[in-house]
Amino acid sequence: LLHSNVAMLEGLALTAKATGFVLVEETLNEVSQQVREGQPLAEPLRQTGLFPSLVPDMVALGEATGRLDMMFEKIADLYEEESQTTLRSLTALVEPLIIVVLGLGIGFIVVAMYLPIFSIASIVS
C-alpha cells in the first residue's frame, strides 16, 4: 500500500480489516493510534510483542532510510520464504506416514479378500 502512495495510517487501517484475525486487527488499530499520536511505527510494533523482533528492527531501518515500502516488501519475502520452507518440511514428514497408512489399508483389503477363499479351501479339503 505504501508503494502505491496510500497513506500509512490508511494502510494500517486497511491491513487491520483485511487480516481476519481479531487479535491482529486490534493490535494494528492500537499501533495506528500510537502512530497518529506521533510515535514512529517501529516502536508500537515492538511494544505489542505480536511480531518477531526482526520486524520492528527492519521497520525502524526503513523509516530511517525513507524506504519503508521496500522494507515491508523484504519482510514479506522473508516470511513467505520461511513459510514455504516450513511447509516443505512438514510435507516431507507427512509423506511417509501417508504411504504407511495407505499400505496398511491396502493390506487389510487384500487380507479381507483372500481370507474367505482360504477358509473355503480348508473347509473343502
VEXDREN-2710 file (C-alpha; in Angstrom, 1 decimal):
% VEXDREN-2710
k/r/px/py/pz
1/LEU/0.0/0.0/0.0
2/LEU/2.8/2.4/0.8
3/HIS/4.4/1.6/-2.6
4/SER/1.0/2.7/-4.2
5/ASN/1.1/6.0/-2.3
6/VAL/-1.5/5.1/0.2
7/ALA/-1.1/7.0/3.5
8/MET/0.5/5.0/6.3
9/LEU/-2.5/5.4/8.7
10/GLU/-5.0/4.4/6.0
11/GLY/-2.8/1.5/5.1
12/LEU/-2.7/0.3/8.7
13/ALA/-6.5/0.6/8.9
14/LEU/-7.0/-1.4/5.7
15/THR/-4.5/-4.0/6.7
16/ALA/-6.2/-4.4/10.1
17/LYS/-9.5/-5.0/8.4
18/ALA/-8.0/-7.4/5.9
19/THR/-6.3/-9.7/8.3
20/GLY/-9.3/-11.6/9.5
21/PHE/-7.7/-12.2/12.9
22/VAL/-9.3/-10.2/15.8
23/LEU/-6.0/-10.1/17.8
24/VAL/-4.0/-8.7/14.9
25/GLU/-6.8/-6.3/13.9
26/GLU/-6.9/-4.9/17.5
27/THR/-3.1/-4.7/17.7
28/LEU/-2.8/-2.8/14.4
29/ASN/-5.6/-0.4/15.4
30/GLU/-3.6/0.3/18.6
31/VAL/-0.4/0.7/16.6
32/SER/-2.2/3.1/14.2
33/GLN/-3.5/5.2/17.2
34/GLN/0.1/5.5/18.5
35/VAL/1.4/6.5/15.1
36/ARG/-1.3/9.0/14.8
37/GLU/-0.1/10.5/18.2
38/GLY/3.4/10.9/16.7
39/GLN/5.4/7.8/17.5
40/PRO/7.5/6.1/14.8
41/LEU/5.9/2.9/13.5
42/ALA/8.7/0.6/14.8
43/GLU/8.1/1.5/18.5
44/PRO/4.4/0.4/18.8
45/LEU/5.2/-2.7/16.7
46/ARG/8.0/-3.6/19.2
47/GLN/5.8/-2.9/22.2
48/THR/3.0/-5.2/21.0
49/GLY/5.1/-8.4/21.2
50/LEU/3.0/-9.8/18.5
51/PHE/5.7/-9.5/15.8
52/PRO/9.1/-11.1/15.8
53/SER/11.9/-8.7/16.8
54/LEU/13.2/-8.6/13.2
55/VAL/10.0/-6.8/12.0
56/PRO/10.3/-3.7/14.2
57/ASP/14.1/-3.6/13.5
58/MET/13.6/-3.6/9.8
59/VAL/10.7/-1.1/10.0
60/ALA/12.9/1.2/12.0
61/LEU/15.6/0.9/9.4
62/GLY/13.0/1.6/6.6
63/GLU/11.8/4.7/8.5
64/ALA/15.4/5.9/8.9
65/THR/16.3/5.4/5.2
66/GLY/12.9/6.6/3.9
67/ARG/12.3/3.3/2.1
68/LEU/9.6/1.8/4.4
69/ASP/7.8/0.3/1.4
70/MET/10.9/-1.6/0.4
71/MET/11.5/-2.9/3.9
72/PHE/7.9/-4.2/4.1
73/GLU/8.5/-6.0/0.8
74/LYS/11.7/-7.6/2.2
75/ILE/9.8/-8.6/5.4
76/ALA/7.1/-10.2/3.3
77/ASP/9.5/-12.0/1.1
78/LEU/11.5/-13.3/4.1
79/TYR/8.4/-14.7/5.8
80/GLU/6.9/-16.1/2.7
81/GLU/10.2/-18.0/2.1
82/GLU/10.2/-19.1/5.7
83/SER/6.6/-20.4/5.5
84/GLN/7.4/-22.2/2.2
85/THR/10.4/-23.9/3.8
86/THR/8.2/-24.9/6.8
87/LEU/5.5/-26.3/4.5
88/ARG/8.1/-28.3/2.5
89/SER/9.5/-29.8/5.7
90/LEU/6.0/-30.7/7.0
91/THR/5.1/-32.3/3.7
92/ALA/8.3/-34.3/3.8
93/LEU/7.4/-35.6/7.2
94/VAL/3.8/-36.4/6.3
95/GLU/4.5/-38.3/3.1
96/PRO/6.0/-41.4/4.7
97/LEU/3.1/-41.5/7.2
98/ILE/0.6/-41.4/4.3
99/ILE/2.4/-44.2/2.5
100/VAL/2.3/-46.4/5.6
101/VAL/-1.4/-45.7/6.2
102/LEU/-2.2/-46.5/2.6
103/GLY/-0.1/-49.6/2.7
104/LEU/-1.9/-50.8/5.8
105/GLY/-5.3/-50.1/4.3
106/ILE/-4.5/-52.0/1.1
107/GLY/-3.0/-54.9/3.1
108/PHE/-6.2/-55.0/5.1
109/ILE/-8.3/-55.1/1.9
110/VAL/-6.1/-57.9/0.4
111/VAL/-6.4/-60.0/3.6
112/ALA/-10.1/-59.4/3.7
113/MET/-10.5/-60.6/0.1
114/TYR/-8.3/-63.7/0.4
115/LEU/-9.2/-64.9/3.9
116/PRO/-12.6/-66.2/2.9
117/ILE/-11.1/-68.0/-0.1
118/PHE/-8.5/-69.8/2.2
119/SER/-11.3/-70.6/4.7
120/ILE/-13.4/-72.2/2.0
121/ALA/-10.4/-74.2/0.7
122/SER/-9.6/-75.5/4.2
123/ILE/-13.3/-76.5/4.7
124/VAL/-13.5/-78.3/1.3
125/SER/-10.3/-80.3/1.9
END
